[in-house]
């Protein structure tokens, strides 16, 4: 039985050993005590997580402070509004856990990865011992540069059932095992950016992005124009939606270079017309319609990216032809020339389609192998201005999801995640 539901805003609490902290008055409404388990779910995406309750008068009544690893595993982030309920089933005692190891870099994809994981088990215990685990839960293990997934347990965890992971108890039972689940999937990407006139709006707050900004400066080297662009992102100030989008594209490209798989990234901008950016091949000097993200392409033409998106907005009109942008994206997949490599399409907009063909109709006509494509839609700015129902439908067709963001930190965090993983588990029916 599930008790009364509360709508609360998530606050990232850092390392809280798997707990969630609530105001005592909120726990009264939920009929929760210290040690109770609460389930929290974002209704739009159906992303969900669970944590053990702690009480604190320092937490506002409309907030829930959640452990960072729990947020990472659930794909939720600070600022999300979630429905919180009390979980009233008995906790299951685990006898066996099957851990899957997914390398996040080529260097981590070692033949002896399973043996290395067994040797470093103490660091994994420090990371997750005493935490709740549940079906499909995954999280990063930084020491080995892998993503760990709970593949199987005994007794089996099904639906929204949870168990507390206790390594000492596991060792007294059957125990646990590691297995590799393959190297991180190399994939190409198409970044579609809305550059209609509304993207000039200066309403995107800059907060907590200093680390990303300085990392991009290091990547750009001594390019004064790129440095000048990045200096616009001053903590506590607002930037335009176009500037925020350009910064997100730079971060995505930087993350791709860091992976070192030679993945290709194309950048499209759209308003009433669609424009595909071109980049110079460092070897041949020829222009090509994508960046090939290898170590030698370190500079990535960052100056071109940072100025192109903003300049396009300055000349952009009021119309938004999303359907033609998607049609062009389907052509780009052929231009990549990698039939066996999947493609990610990231579509960012601050409004709704106002000209051209219906986007979803174009998708269904042009995309036939949905197993080789994932689509993520991002709404930037005011929710009331965005056709979120259409964004959800496009993302679901492409086996991805839709997120709304209204600040630089969340925008960069989401782009950073997408650059490193081809698939995100979607919970809930289409």
Secondary structure, DSSP 8 states (H G I E B T S, - for coil): -B---EEEEEEE-S--TTEEEE-HHHHHHHT--TT-EEEEE-TTT--EEEEEEEE-TTS-TTEEEE-HHHHHHHT--TT-EEEEEEE-S--B--SEEEEEEEESSTTT--TTHHHHHHHTHHHHHHHHTT-EE-TT-EEEETTTTEEEEEEEEES---SS--EE--HHHHHHSSEEEEEE--S----EEEEEEE-SGGGG-EEEE--S-HHHHHHHHHHH-S-HHHHHHHTT--TT-EEEHHHHHHHHHHHHHHHHHHHTS-EEEEEEEESSSEEE--EE-TTT--EESSEEESGGGTTTTHHHHHHHHHHHHHH--S---HHHHHHHHHHHHHHHT-TTS-EEEEEEESS---SSS-HHHHHHHH---GGGEEEEEEEES-GGGS-HHHHHHHHHHTT--EEEE-BHHHHHHHHHHHHH-S-----S--
